[in-house]
Amino acid sequence: MKCPFCSADDTQVIDSRVNDEGDSIRRRRRCPECDKRFTTYENAALNLPQVVKQNGTREEFSRSKLRSSFSRALHKRPVPTEYVDRAIEHIVQKILAQGEREVNARELGESVMQELKAMDKVAYIRFASVYRSFQDVDDFNNVIRDLDKPKPSKKSV
């Protein structure tokens, strides 16, 4: 690695430590030319897939757009930010696990709906009303009815 002070081509690693979360490495380096020290951080470079919109256009995956979707649905709802962070991370990990170069925008929307359904029912209905383009009160009633249905038990008969 180049020295940021004198631009010498080679520097020495004096110490390496993994951060508390275990997702990056901190390296202390020393330049043999100018004898100055500096710190570098090493992180995994993950390439998120492109998002294919309904009209066929493609755009870069954006965590901020995902966060914005959650923020709009959860406006004035008592849901901690940590829950939103976890939901976004869960969606990102799910996408990365697929290993595809592209992801459909509809699939992302469905993932947001699943996370909201588990997080806050009101936010789920808000998001669903826009995402699924509700036209009348019956659309709302159908979603509410689905929320009220008891989940099938996992008992074997």
CORTA-V974691 format. One record per pair of residues at least 4 apart in sequence whose ideal C-beta (glycine too) atoms are under 6 Angstrom apart, sorted by the first residue. I is the first residue (numbers start at 0). J is the second residue. Records with the same first field share a line. If there is no record, write none. Layout:
I = J / J
//
This chain:
0 = 10
1 = 6
2 = 7 / 10 / 30
3 = 37
4 = 33 / 35
5 = 32 / 33
7 = 30 / 32
10 = 28 / 30
11 = 29
12 = 26 / 28
13 = 27 / 29
14 = 27
15 = 24 / 26
16 = 25
17 = 21 / 24
18 = 23
23 = 40 / 42
24 = 41
25 = 40
26 = 39
27 = 38
28 = 37
29 = 36
30 = 35
47 = 60
48 = 99 / 100 / 101 / 102
49 = 57 / 101
50 = 58 / 60 / 102 / 104
51 = 57 / 101 / 103
52 = 56 / 104
65 = 87
68 = 111
69 = 73 / 83
72 = 115 / 122 / 125 / 126
73 = 78 / 122
76 = 119 / 122
78 = 82 / 118 / 119
82 = 118
86 = 114
90 = 110
94 = 102
102 = 106
108 = 130
115 = 122 / 123 / 126
116 = 123
120 = 146
124 = 142
126 = 130
127 = 131 / 142
128 = 133
133 = 138
134 = 138
//
